[in-house]
Amino acid sequence: MTIAPQPAHAAVSDLRKGNNALKRRQLLALAGAASLSPASVAFAQAKSGAAAVQAAQAHFAGRTVRVLIPSAAGSGTDRSARQFIDELQRLLPGTRLRIENIERAGGQIAASDLWRAPADGSVVGFLRSNLFYAELMERSTLDFGFTGFTFFGSITRGHRVLVLGNESRIENIETILSGDRIILKSADAVNSSHYYEALLMNALAGSRILPVPGFAGGARNMAVISGEVDCQIGSIEAVQPIIEAGAGRIVFRLTSAPLPEGLPDVPRLADHLRDPALAWAVRIIDAAAMLGRPFAGPPDMEPSAAGHWKVLFEAVVNNPAFRELSRVEEGLVIDPASGEDIAELLSGIAGMGDGLQDDIDSLLDCGQLLTSSEESQCG
């Protein structure tokens, strides 16, 4: 089946138009806000090593801190977050860390809760990368700005892969890319990153992957293991239970970077585009994956509290024991990004130009069309 390129996507320059577009200067301004404030950075840099951790311990001693996880218990996000929090609790023996799983609405409710939290550092949490997509598309349902959070860093900069279940009648990635039939994929919500990425893959490569919402947490993987759906898209640690159960295998990667050593060398999306002019969209997927597991606080956090959390974040992710435990138990390679790294990433997306909202919406509409009709082309 041949997917004809949409006229609107014939050239990247033609994609950067539209009155409702996300303006580059707006995203640049937001990107500057994504990192710690200068006062917070100066505070963190003034302390180092054991002295910095001791100062953080004293600051939070006797307090209860809410730690928000925007996913159901048992999900990849939950497991990696809890390992981080366990190590964090060891660093803060005099502080009670109260974990709260808030899995509804693809992480939006957890993010909204964090956005409205006090600025004193008493509420921190993880954010989901689907909110990055939502902000790029200027979704009106958001009552927060993703790039306005106080980012301490990200646990890992990840990959996005497609795992094909052994119980599926689909034998290989070539069948999926041919677009000859609908491929079922489990999803938790219509605003999750893997839901968006399935539709983007359709629009970019001509597949017809239909994300089926309603599978929360570990149920997404169980649907693949049982054969209820054909495949799953997600980070390596998110799909690890399928692989460990011997119920599926990685057959494709949506992100551009090679997979970690020990994983198969599979085809990548960037090499299977129906139109080379769409390469910019792969960079969007790469950016969302690079955000990984962001750990953050509310906007405009007090500089001292933000500085302490930055110190604690770095102490955890740089601990060799934590890195090894994450690798062995979750298959998670700790590759941390700082708050400044996140700001730089967002600035890079801003540099792609105006019209990003319309461009992504057009691709998502195309990807949805291929799953809901007999149409073999978009546009």
HELIX and SHEET records of a PDB file:
HELIX    1   1 PRO A    7  HIS A    9  5                                   3    
HELIX    2   2 VAL A   12  LEU A   15  5                                   4    
HELIX    3   3 ARG A   24  ALA A   34  1                                  11    
HELIX    4   4 PRO A   38  GLN A   45  1                                   8    
HELIX    5   5 GLY A   49  PHE A   60  1                                  12    
HELIX    6   6 GLY A   76  LEU A   91  1                                  16    
HELIX    7   7 ARG A  104  GLY A  107  5                                   4    
HELIX    8   8 GLN A  108  TRP A  115  1                                   8    
HELIX    9   9 ASN A  130  LEU A  136  1                                   7    
HELIX   10  10 PHE A  146  GLY A  148  5                                   3    
HELIX   11  11 ILE A  173  SER A  178  1                                   6    
HELIX   12  12 SER A  193  ALA A  205  1                                  13    
HELIX   13  13 ALA A  219  SER A  226  1                                   8    
HELIX   14  14 ILE A  236  GLU A  244  1                                   9    
HELIX   15  15 LEU A  269  ASP A  271  5                                   3    
HELIX   16  16 PRO A  276  LEU A  278  5                                   3    
HELIX   17  17 ALA A  279  LEU A  291  1                                  13    
HELIX   18  18 PRO A  303  VAL A  317  1                                  15    
HELIX   19  19 PRO A  320  GLU A  330  1                                  11    
HELIX   20  20 GLY A  339  ALA A  350  1                                  12    
HELIX   21  21 LEU A  356  SER A  372  1                                  17    
SHEET    1   A 6 ARG A  96  ASN A 101  0                                        
SHEET    2   A 6 THR A  64  ILE A  69  1                                        
SHEET    3   A 6 VAL A 123  PHE A 126  1                                        
SHEET    4   A 6 PRO A 294  GLY A 297 -1                                        
SHEET    5   A 6 THR A 150  SER A 154 -1                                        
SHEET    6   A 6 ALA A 337  SER A 338 -1                                        
SHEET    1   B 3 CYS A 231  GLY A 234  0                                        
SHEET    2   B 3 VAL A 161  GLY A 165 -1                                        
SHEET    3   B 3 GLY A 248  ARG A 253 -1                                        
SHEET    1   C 2 ILE A 183  SER A 186  0                                        
SHEET    2   C 2 ILE A 209  VAL A 212  1                                        
END                                                                             
